[in-house]
């Protein structure tokens, strides 16, 4: 019967491993000479402009920066903004995209018409106002506005 193995001989020494890694590094450097030159140019520019120094200072003061950032984020106006954005996002996710698009396009068309009116010197009298109610576009917009306010009032009641 064969004798049990009691030792494992590693034919590669630590020195040989270091030499092998050094050769791999030399090959990598020679194969990527252009990349390394560009990288050193970029680092030189960053160093001259003070960006590296600023980054180094930020890394050294990361705990203080994190503390200041946390204090700023937890301020009442910021938390109100975050809560408002979350509420608005939730409401927008519930909205029908085609209706929202139609409403926004209608509002933009209304702004265009209003700007055209501002270019004129016309005055609107009470009788003109009453006559405009017969205009189907104006009647539609007023009806929309009234029902919009009704729905808004219902939601505010809850």
N, CA and C atoms as an extended XYZ file, in Angstrom:
474
Properties=species:S:1:pos:R:3:atomname:S:1:resname:S:1:resid:I:1 pbc="F F F"
N         0.833       -1.164        0.000 N   UNK     1
C         0.000        0.000        0.000 CA  UNK     1
C         0.886        1.237        0.000 C   UNK     1
N         0.347        2.323       -0.542 N   UNK     2
C         1.135        3.557       -0.640 CA  UNK     2
C         1.109        4.296        0.687 C   UNK     2
N         2.151        5.077        0.896 N   UNK     3
C         2.251        5.871        2.127 CA  UNK     3
C         1.346        7.106        2.005 C   UNK     3
N         0.718        7.507        3.101 N   UNK     4
C        -0.153        8.693        3.047 CA  UNK     4
C         0.666        9.961        2.788 C   UNK     4
N         0.019       10.922        2.115 N   UNK     5
C         0.681       12.199        1.822 CA  UNK     5
C         0.632       13.044        3.081 C   UNK     5
N         1.796       13.466        3.524 N   UNK     6
C         1.869       14.277        4.735 CA  UNK     6
C         2.305       15.694        4.436 C   UNK     6
N         2.842       15.951        3.262 N   UNK     7
C         3.291       17.285        2.887 CA  UNK     7
C         2.820       17.611        1.484 C   UNK     7
N         2.532       18.899        1.277 N   UNK     8
C         2.211       19.350       -0.070 CA  UNK     8
C         3.331       20.274       -0.485 C   UNK     8
N         3.977       19.885       -1.552 N   UNK     9
C         5.087       20.702       -2.042 CA  UNK     9
C         4.553       21.703       -3.045 C   UNK     9
N         4.751       22.974       -2.769 N   UNK    10
C         4.340       24.025       -3.686 CA  UNK    10
C         5.556       24.385       -4.524 C   UNK    10
N         5.525       24.017       -5.793 N   UNK    11
C         6.705       24.251       -6.617 CA  UNK    11
C         6.943       25.745       -6.876 C   UNK    11
N         5.909       26.601       -6.707 N   UNK    12
C         6.078       28.027       -6.961 CA  UNK    12
C         6.282       28.736       -5.629 C   UNK    12
N         7.363       29.473       -5.540 N   UNK    13
C         7.669       30.203       -4.310 CA  UNK    13
C         6.989       31.570       -4.339 C   UNK    13
N         7.009       32.228       -3.208 N   UNK    14
C         6.426       33.574       -3.131 CA  UNK    14
C         7.152       34.529       -4.052 C   UNK    14
N         8.435       34.404       -4.143 N   UNK    15
C         9.235       35.262       -5.013 CA  UNK    15
C         8.838       35.076       -6.478 C   UNK    15
N         8.595       33.820       -6.862 N   UNK    16
C         8.181       33.549       -8.229 CA  UNK    16
C         6.796       34.131       -8.513 C   UNK    16
N         5.911       34.073       -7.524 N   UNK    17
C         4.570       34.656       -7.675 CA  UNK    17
C         4.678       36.164       -7.873 C   UNK    17
N         5.546       36.817       -7.102 N   UNK    18
C         5.739       38.265       -7.232 CA  UNK    18
C         6.297       38.608       -8.609 C   UNK    18
N         7.255       37.810       -9.076 N   UNK    19
C         7.823       38.061      -10.401 CA  UNK    19
C         6.781       37.858      -11.493 C   UNK    19
N         5.927       36.851      -11.329 N   UNK    20
C         4.877       36.591      -12.308 CA  UNK    20
C         3.876       37.761      -12.343 C   UNK    20
N         3.496       38.252      -11.188 N   UNK    21
C         2.574       39.390      -11.126 CA  UNK    21
C         3.208       40.643      -11.710 C   UNK    21
N         4.507       40.823      -11.471 N   UNK    22
C         5.218       41.973      -12.019 CA  UNK    22
C         5.254       41.898      -13.548 C   UNK    22
N         5.447       40.718      -14.098 N   UNK    23
C         5.426       40.546      -15.546 CA  UNK    23
C         4.038       40.843      -16.122 C   UNK    23
N         3.002       40.369      -15.420 N   UNK    24
C         1.640       40.649      -15.867 CA  UNK    24
C         1.361       42.151      -15.863 C   UNK    24
N         1.862       42.830      -14.840 N   UNK    25
C         1.687       44.277      -14.742 CA  UNK    25
C         2.429       44.991      -15.868 C   UNK    25
N         3.639       44.553      -16.177 N   UNK    26
C         4.403       45.151      -17.278 CA  UNK    26
C         3.657       44.986      -18.597 C   UNK    26
N         3.097       43.808      -18.824 N   UNK    27
C         2.341       43.548      -20.045 CA  UNK    27
C         1.112       44.445      -20.117 C   UNK    27
N         0.432       44.574      -18.998 N   UNK    28
C        -0.759       45.422      -18.941 CA  UNK    28
C        -0.409       46.878      -19.230 C   UNK    28
N         0.708       47.356      -18.677 N   UNK    29
C         1.132       48.741      -18.901 CA  UNK    29
C         1.504       48.961      -20.365 C   UNK    29
N         2.238       48.038      -20.947 N   UNK    30
C         2.648       48.219      -22.342 CA  UNK    30
C         1.459       48.103      -23.296 C   UNK    30
N         0.489       47.269      -22.978 N   UNK    31
C        -0.679       47.124      -23.846 CA  UNK    31
C        -1.632       48.313      -23.742 C   UNK    31
N        -1.569       49.050      -22.640 N   UNK    32
C        -2.500       50.157      -22.413 CA  UNK    32
C        -1.762       51.476      -22.198 C   UNK    32
N        -0.697       51.691      -22.925 N   UNK    33
C         0.122       52.893      -22.742 CA  UNK    33
C        -0.678       54.169      -23.008 C   UNK    33
N        -1.470       54.181      -24.087 N   UNK    34
C        -2.271       55.369      -24.417 CA  UNK    34
C        -3.287       55.680      -23.318 C   UNK    34
N        -3.915       54.642      -22.806 N   UNK    35
C        -4.910       54.824      -21.746 CA  UNK    35
C        -4.250       55.422      -20.512 C   UNK    35
N        -3.106       54.890      -20.149 N   UNK    36
C        -2.403       55.394      -18.967 CA  UNK    36
C        -1.956       56.841      -19.159 C   UNK    36
N        -1.461       57.175      -20.358 N   UNK    37
C        -1.056       58.562      -20.627 CA  UNK    37
C        -2.244       59.510      -20.491 C   UNK    37
N        -3.380       59.115      -21.054 N   UNK    38
C        -4.579       59.946      -20.938 CA  UNK    38
C        -5.033       60.079      -19.489 C   UNK    38
N        -4.964       58.985      -18.760 N   UNK    39
C        -5.364       59.009      -17.364 CA  UNK    39
C        -4.473       59.959      -16.567 C   UNK    39
N        -3.167       59.921      -16.805 N   UNK    40
C        -2.260       60.815      -16.093 CA  UNK    40
C        -2.474       62.273      -16.495 C   UNK    40
N        -2.813       62.518      -17.765 N   UNK    41
C        -3.121       63.890      -18.198 CA  UNK    41
C        -4.362       64.405      -17.475 C   UNK    41
N        -5.385       63.556      -17.412 N   UNK    42
C        -6.621       63.953      -16.728 CA  UNK    42
C        -6.350       64.220      -15.259 C   UNK    42
N        -5.619       63.324      -14.621 N   UNK    43
C        -5.302       63.520      -13.212 CA  UNK    43
C        -4.481       64.784      -12.996 C   UNK    43
N        -3.557       65.078      -13.935 N   UNK    44
C        -2.767       66.303      -13.833 CA  UNK    44
C        -3.646       67.541      -13.926 C   UNK    44
N        -4.599       67.538      -14.861 N   UNK    45
C        -5.524       68.670      -14.998 CA  UNK    45
C        -6.393       68.826      -13.750 C   UNK    45
N        -6.880       67.712      -13.235 N   UNK    46
C        -7.692       67.764      -12.021 CA  UNK    46
C        -6.885       68.291      -10.845 C   UNK    46
N        -5.623       67.905      -10.778 N   UNK    47
C        -4.765       68.368       -9.699 CA  UNK    47
C        -4.495       69.865       -9.822 C   UNK    47
N        -4.208       70.333      -11.051 N   UNK    48
C        -3.932       71.755      -11.263 CA  UNK    48
C        -5.150       72.616      -10.968 C   UNK    48
N        -6.327       72.120      -11.272 N   UNK    49
C        -7.535       72.914      -11.045 CA  UNK    49
C        -8.014       72.836       -9.596 C   UNK    49
N        -7.406       71.992       -8.786 N   UNK    50
C        -7.764       71.899       -7.376 CA  UNK    50
C        -8.863       70.900       -7.071 C   UNK    50
N        -9.326       70.186       -8.078 N   UNK    51
C       -10.415       69.233       -7.865 CA  UNK    51
C        -9.961       68.068       -6.988 C   UNK    51
N        -8.745       67.592       -7.221 N   UNK    52
C        -8.261       66.464       -6.410 CA  UNK    52
C        -8.112       66.858       -4.945 C   UNK    52
N        -7.654       68.072       -4.722 N   UNK    53
C        -7.511       68.546       -3.339 CA  UNK    53
C        -8.876       68.652       -2.674 C   UNK    53
N        -9.852       69.170       -3.428 N   UNK    54
C       -11.212       69.279       -2.888 CA  UNK    54
C       -11.789       67.897       -2.596 C   UNK    54
N       -11.580       66.961       -3.513 N   UNK    55
C       -12.087       65.602       -3.304 CA  UNK    55
C       -11.426       64.955       -2.099 C   UNK    55
N       -10.124       65.175       -1.963 N   UNK    56
C        -9.405       64.637       -0.815 CA  UNK    56
C        -9.938       65.232        0.486 C   UNK    56
N       -10.177       66.533        0.480 N   UNK    57
C       -10.719       67.184        1.684 CA  UNK    57
C       -12.110       66.653        2.007 C   UNK    57
N       -12.910       66.430        0.956 N   UNK    58
C       -14.250       65.884        1.182 CA  UNK    58
C       -14.173       64.481        1.773 C   UNK    58
N       -13.236       63.674        1.294 N   UNK    59
C       -13.093       62.326        1.834 CA  UNK    59
C       -12.650       62.357        3.290 C   UNK    59
N       -11.772       63.295        3.616 N   UNK    60
C       -11.310       63.392        4.999 CA  UNK    60
C       -12.424       63.893        5.920 C   UNK    60
N       -13.288       64.746        5.399 N   UNK    61
C       -14.361       65.298        6.216 CA  UNK    61
C       -15.709       64.665        5.941 C   UNK    61
N       -15.715       63.423        5.460 N   UNK    62
C       -16.967       62.784        5.058 CA  UNK    62
C       -17.974       62.675        6.193 C   UNK    62
N       -17.518       62.472        7.410 N   UNK    63
C       -18.459       62.360        8.529 CA  UNK    63
C       -19.131       63.699        8.801 C   UNK    63
N       -18.353       64.785        8.759 N   UNK    64
C       -18.928       66.111        8.980 CA  UNK    64
C       -19.879       66.482        7.845 C   UNK    64
N       -19.501       66.144        6.609 N   UNK    65
C       -20.356       66.445        5.460 CA  UNK    65
C       -21.660       65.669        5.562 C   UNK    65
N       -21.582       64.404        5.937 N   UNK    66
C       -22.789       63.588        6.085 CA  UNK    66
C       -23.688       64.148        7.183 C   UNK    66
N       -23.087       64.611        8.261 N   UNK    67
C       -23.854       65.185        9.365 CA  UNK    67
C       -24.581       66.449        8.916 C   UNK    67
N       -23.880       67.322        8.186 N   UNK    68
C       -24.490       68.562        7.691 CA  UNK    68
C       -25.607       68.243        6.703 C   UNK    68
N       -25.349       67.297        5.791 N   UNK    69
C       -26.366       66.924        4.806 CA  UNK    69
C       -27.608       66.369        5.498 C   UNK    69
N       -27.406       65.548        6.499 N   UNK    70
C       -28.531       64.976        7.228 CA  UNK    70
C       -29.320       66.055        7.957 C   UNK    70
N       -28.612       67.035        8.542 N   UNK    71
C       -29.293       68.144        9.209 CA  UNK    71
C       -30.122       68.952        8.214 C   UNK    71
N       -29.588       69.170        7.016 N   UNK    72
C       -30.310       69.941        6.002 CA  UNK    72
C       -31.543       69.186        5.500 C   UNK    72
N       -31.393       67.896        5.318 N   UNK    73
C       -32.508       67.100        4.787 CA  UNK    73
C       -33.636       66.986        5.802 C   UNK    73
N       -33.320       66.993        7.078 N   UNK    74
C       -34.356       66.822        8.095 CA  UNK    74
C       -35.007       68.140        8.511 C   UNK    74
N       -34.623       69.247        7.890 N   UNK    75
C       -35.270       70.528        8.187 CA  UNK    75
C       -36.728       70.479        7.732 C   UNK    75
N       -37.582       71.221        8.423 N   UNK    76
C       -39.015       71.217        8.151 CA  UNK    76
C       -39.361       71.559        6.700 C   UNK    76
N       -38.783       72.612        6.102 N   UNK    77
C       -39.149       72.903        4.705 CA  UNK    77
C       -38.783       71.773        3.747 C   UNK    77
N       -37.666       71.104        3.990 N   UNK    78
C       -37.237       70.022        3.100 CA  UNK    78
C       -38.161       68.816        3.256 C   UNK    78
N       -38.509       68.483        4.490 N   UNK    79
C       -39.421       67.353        4.686 CA  UNK    79
C       -40.794       67.671        4.106 C   UNK    79
N       -41.234       68.933        4.214 N   UNK    80
C       -42.504       69.315        3.587 CA  UNK    80
C       -42.427       69.138        2.076 C   UNK    80
N       -41.308       69.558        1.479 N   UNK    81
C       -41.133       69.415        0.033 CA  UNK    81
C       -41.163       67.945       -0.372 C   UNK    81
N       -40.461       67.113        0.363 N   UNK    82
C       -40.429       65.677        0.050 CA  UNK    82
C       -41.828       65.080        0.159 C   UNK    82
N       -42.548       65.425        1.223 N   UNK    83
C       -43.907       64.901        1.394 CA  UNK    83
C       -44.833       65.397        0.283 C   UNK    83
N       -44.683       66.665       -0.102 N   UNK    84
C       -45.506       67.216       -1.183 CA  UNK    84
C       -45.203       66.511       -2.497 C   UNK    84
N       -43.907       66.302       -2.789 N   UNK    85
C       -43.537       65.606       -4.021 CA  UNK    85
C       -44.065       64.179       -4.043 C   UNK    85
N       -44.012       63.519       -2.897 N   UNK    86
C       -44.530       62.151       -2.831 CA  UNK    86
C       -46.037       62.134       -3.061 C   UNK    86
N       -46.748       63.100       -2.470 N   UNK    87
C       -48.194       63.182       -2.669 CA  UNK    87
C       -48.543       63.499       -4.115 C   UNK    87
N       -47.811       64.452       -4.707 N   UNK    88
C       -48.063       64.823       -6.104 CA  UNK    88
C       -47.751       63.652       -7.033 C   UNK    88
N       -46.679       62.935       -6.747 N   UNK    89
C       -46.318       61.774       -7.561 CA  UNK    89
C       -47.408       60.709       -7.479 C   UNK    89
N       -47.917       60.475       -6.288 N   UNK    90
C       -48.997       59.496       -6.122 CA  UNK    90
C       -50.244       59.911       -6.885 C   UNK    90
N       -50.573       61.203       -6.831 N   UNK    91
C       -51.747       61.686       -7.551 CA  UNK    91
C       -51.542       61.573       -9.057 C   UNK    91
N       -50.347       61.904       -9.533 N   UNK    92
C       -50.071       61.804      -10.969 CA  UNK    92
C       -50.105       60.362      -11.454 C   UNK    92
N       -49.689       59.431      -10.603 N   UNK    93
C       -49.727       58.027      -10.994 CA  UNK    93
C       -51.170       57.537      -11.125 C   UNK    93
N       -52.086       58.142      -10.374 N   UNK    94
C       -53.497       57.756      -10.460 CA  UNK    94
C       -54.199       58.421      -11.641 C   UNK    94
N       -53.611       59.486      -12.171 N   UNK    95
C       -54.254       60.239      -13.255 CA  UNK    95
C       -54.155       59.471      -14.570 C   UNK    95
N       -55.184       59.643      -15.389 N   UNK    96
C       -55.195       59.041      -16.722 CA  UNK    96
C       -54.295       59.880      -17.622 C   UNK    96
N       -53.344       59.257      -18.278 N   UNK    97
C       -52.349       59.976      -19.074 CA  UNK    97
C       -52.988       60.735      -20.230 C   UNK    97
N       -53.971       60.140      -20.894 N   UNK    98
C       -54.590       60.831      -22.035 CA  UNK    98
C       -55.382       62.048      -21.572 C   UNK    98
N       -56.074       61.931      -20.433 N   UNK    99
C       -56.810       63.075      -19.909 CA  UNK    99
C       -55.859       64.182      -19.470 C   UNK    99
N       -54.769       63.798      -18.822 N   UNK   100
C       -53.790       64.796      -18.379 CA  UNK   100
C       -53.184       65.513      -19.566 C   UNK   100
N       -52.855       64.773      -20.612 N   UNK   101
C       -52.284       65.375      -21.816 CA  UNK   101
C       -53.282       66.326      -22.462 C   UNK   101
N       -54.534       65.893      -22.556 N   UNK   102
C       -55.572       66.738      -23.149 CA  UNK   102
C       -55.765       68.008      -22.325 C   UNK   102
N       -55.762       67.882      -20.999 N   UNK   103
C       -55.939       69.038      -20.126 CA  UNK   103
C       -54.778       70.020      -20.286 C   UNK   103
N       -53.556       69.508      -20.318 N   UNK   104
C       -52.395       70.386      -20.482 CA  UNK   104
C       -52.390       71.063      -21.845 C   UNK   104
N       -52.723       70.319      -22.892 N   UNK   105
C       -52.790       70.918      -24.233 CA  UNK   105
C       -53.880       71.978      -24.309 C   UNK   105
N       -55.007       71.722      -23.638 N   UNK   106
C       -56.095       72.708      -23.608 CA  UNK   106
C       -55.659       73.967      -22.868 C   UNK   106
N       -54.955       73.781      -21.761 N   UNK   107
C       -54.480       74.941      -20.999 CA  UNK   107
C       -53.485       75.759      -21.831 C   UNK   107
N       -52.619       75.086      -22.563 N   UNK   108
C       -51.658       75.804      -23.415 CA  UNK   108
C       -52.362       76.554      -24.537 C   UNK   108
N       -53.385       75.929      -25.110 N   UNK   109
C       -54.154       76.614      -26.154 CA  UNK   109
C       -54.862       77.823      -25.563 C   UNK   109
N       -55.372       77.699      -24.342 N   UNK   110
C       -56.015       78.824      -23.663 CA  UNK   110
C       -55.039       79.966      -23.402 C   UNK   110
N       -53.824       79.643      -23.031 N   UNK   111
C       -52.804       80.671      -22.815 CA  UNK   111
C       -52.498       81.388      -24.127 C   UNK   111
N       -52.435       80.646      -25.227 N   UNK   112
C       -52.194       81.271      -26.538 CA  UNK   112
C       -53.313       82.249      -26.893 C   UNK   112
N       -54.571       81.820      -26.697 N   UNK   113
C       -55.702       82.698      -26.993 CA  UNK   113
C       -55.680       83.936      -26.093 C   UNK   113
N       -55.349       83.737      -24.820 N   UNK   114
C       -55.296       84.871      -23.888 CA  UNK   114
C       -54.206       85.859      -24.305 C   UNK   114
N       -53.071       85.362      -24.746 N   UNK   115
C       -51.997       86.248      -25.205 CA  UNK   115
C       -52.403       87.018      -26.454 C   UNK   115
N       -53.154       86.371      -27.348 N   UNK   116
C       -53.656       87.069      -28.537 CA  UNK   116
C       -54.584       88.212      -28.131 C   UNK   116
N       -55.441       87.960      -27.129 N   UNK   117
C       -56.351       89.004      -26.665 CA  UNK   117
C       -55.576       90.166      -26.056 C   UNK   117
N       -54.506       89.865      -25.341 N   UNK   118
C       -53.712       90.932      -24.722 CA  UNK   118
C       -53.072       91.846      -25.756 C   UNK   118
N       -52.879       91.345      -26.962 N   UNK   119
C       -52.280       92.157      -28.025 CA  UNK   119
C       -53.272       93.186      -28.577 C   UNK   119
N       -54.551       92.982      -28.317 N   UNK   120
C       -55.563       93.918      -28.806 CA  UNK   120
C       -55.930       94.893      -27.694 C   UNK   120
N       -56.631       95.950      -28.069 N   UNK   121
C       -57.096       96.931      -27.077 CA  UNK   121
C       -58.592       96.789      -26.815 C   UNK   121
N       -59.157       95.647      -27.115 N   UNK   122
C       -60.587       95.430      -26.937 CA  UNK   122
C       -60.933       95.405      -25.454 C   UNK   122
N       -62.140       95.904      -25.179 N   UNK   123
C       -62.669       95.841      -23.824 CA  UNK   123
C       -63.886       94.925      -23.855 C   UNK   123
N       -64.088       94.211      -22.772 N   UNK   124
C       -65.220       93.300      -22.688 CA  UNK   124
C       -66.250       93.929      -21.768 C   UNK   124
N       -67.445       94.136      -22.317 N   UNK   125
C       -68.545       94.679      -21.525 CA  UNK   125
C       -69.411       93.550      -21.003 C   UNK   125
N       -70.381       93.929      -20.201 N   UNK   126
C       -71.278       92.943      -19.603 CA  UNK   126
C       -72.083       92.224      -20.687 C   UNK   126
N       -72.538       92.959      -21.667 N   UNK   127
C       -73.318       92.333      -22.739 CA  UNK   127
C       -72.445       91.371      -23.561 C   UNK   127
N       -71.206       91.769      -23.834 N   UNK   128
C       -70.294       90.877      -24.562 CA  UNK   128
C       -70.049       89.593      -23.760 C   UNK   128
N       -69.941       89.762      -22.453 N   UNK   129
C       -69.720       88.604      -21.587 CA  UNK   129
C       -70.915       87.653      -21.656 C   UNK   129
N       -72.122       88.187      -21.659 N   UNK   130
C       -73.316       87.354      -21.739 CA  UNK   130
C       -73.401       86.662      -23.095 C   UNK   130
N       -73.017       87.351      -24.151 N   UNK   131
C       -73.058       86.768      -25.498 CA  UNK   131
C       -72.048       85.629      -25.632 C   UNK   131
N       -70.914       85.759      -24.954 N   UNK   132
C       -69.889       84.715      -25.090 CA  UNK   132
C       -70.346       83.390      -24.505 C   UNK   132
N       -71.309       83.398      -23.608 N   UNK   133
C       -71.812       82.136      -23.055 CA  UNK   133
C       -72.448       81.271      -24.130 C   UNK   133
N       -72.882       81.894      -25.240 N   UNK   134
C       -73.456       81.126      -26.343 CA  UNK   134
C       -72.381       80.453      -27.198 C   UNK   134
N       -71.160       80.899      -27.058 N   UNK   135
C       -70.047       80.286      -27.809 CA  UNK   135
C       -69.816       78.890      -27.236 C   UNK   135
N       -69.872       77.838      -28.070 N   UNK   136
C       -69.736       76.464      -27.546 CA  UNK   136
C       -68.380       76.207      -26.869 C   UNK   136
N       -67.311       76.806      -27.374 N   UNK   137
C       -65.994       76.590      -26.752 CA  UNK   137
C       -65.945       77.204      -25.359 C   UNK   137
N       -66.465       78.413      -25.228 N   UNK   138
C       -66.462       79.082      -23.923 CA  UNK   138
C       -67.402       78.359      -22.971 C   UNK   138
N       -68.559       77.953      -23.469 N   UNK   139
C       -69.511       77.236      -22.630 CA  UNK   139
C       -68.904       75.934      -22.130 C   UNK   139
N       -68.187       75.230      -23.002 N   UNK   140
C       -67.531       73.978      -22.619 CA  UNK   140
C       -66.495       74.234      -21.526 C   UNK   140
N       -65.681       75.302      -21.678 N   UNK   141
C       -64.638       75.609      -20.697 CA  UNK   141
C       -65.241       76.020      -19.361 C   UNK   141
N       -66.315       76.812      -19.400 N   UNK   142
C       -66.966       77.227      -18.150 CA  UNK   142
C       -67.600       76.021      -17.465 C   UNK   142
N       -68.263       75.161      -18.245 N   UNK   143
C       -68.839       73.942      -17.666 CA  UNK   143
C       -67.762       73.058      -17.055 C   UNK   143
N       -66.644       72.931      -17.755 N   UNK   144
C       -65.516       72.147      -17.219 CA  UNK   144
C       -65.043       72.755      -15.904 C   UNK   144
N       -64.900       74.069      -15.877 N   UNK   145
C       -64.421       74.754      -14.673 CA  UNK   145
C       -65.367       74.571      -13.504 C   UNK   145
N       -66.672       74.682      -13.774 N   UNK   146
C       -67.658       74.518      -12.700 CA  UNK   146
C       -67.624       73.098      -12.147 C   UNK   146
N       -67.577       72.110      -13.029 N   UNK   147
C       -67.536       70.719      -12.563 CA  UNK   147
C       -66.191       70.371      -11.924 C   UNK   147
N       -65.135       70.992      -12.411 N   UNK   148
C       -63.823       70.824      -11.779 CA  UNK   148
C       -63.884       71.311      -10.338 C   UNK   148
N       -64.459       72.500      -10.141 N   UNK   149
C       -64.577       73.054       -8.790 CA  UNK   149
C       -65.479       72.194       -7.910 C   UNK   149
N       -66.527       71.614       -8.499 N   UNK   150
C       -67.415       70.744       -7.743 CA  UNK   150
C       -66.671       69.495       -7.258 C   UNK   150
N       -65.930       68.862       -8.170 N   UNK   151
C       -65.160       67.678       -7.781 CA  UNK   151
C       -64.089       68.009       -6.762 C   UNK   151
N       -63.466       69.143       -6.924 N   UNK   152
C       -62.437       69.573       -5.975 CA  UNK   152
C       -63.059       69.806       -4.600 C   UNK   152
N       -64.236       70.419       -4.582 N   UNK   153
C       -64.920       70.665       -3.310 CA  UNK   153
C       -65.321       69.372       -2.618 C   UNK   153
N       -65.769       68.386       -3.389 N   UNK   154
C       -66.116       67.096       -2.815 CA  UNK   154
C       -64.895       66.446       -2.164 C   UNK   154
N       -63.774       66.501       -2.857 N   UNK   155
C       -62.560       65.877       -2.327 CA  UNK   155
C       -62.052       66.619       -1.095 C   UNK   155
N       -62.205       67.937       -1.094 N   UNK   156
C       -61.764       68.721        0.070 CA  UNK   156
C       -62.633       68.431        1.294 C   UNK   156
N       -63.882       68.066        1.069 N   UNK   157
C       -64.799       67.770        2.171 CA  UNK   157
C       -64.378       66.518        2.927 C   UNK   157
N       -63.769       65.556        2.195 N   UNK   158
C       -63.409       64.261        2.804 CA  UNK   158
C       -62.199       64.345        3.664 C   UNK   158
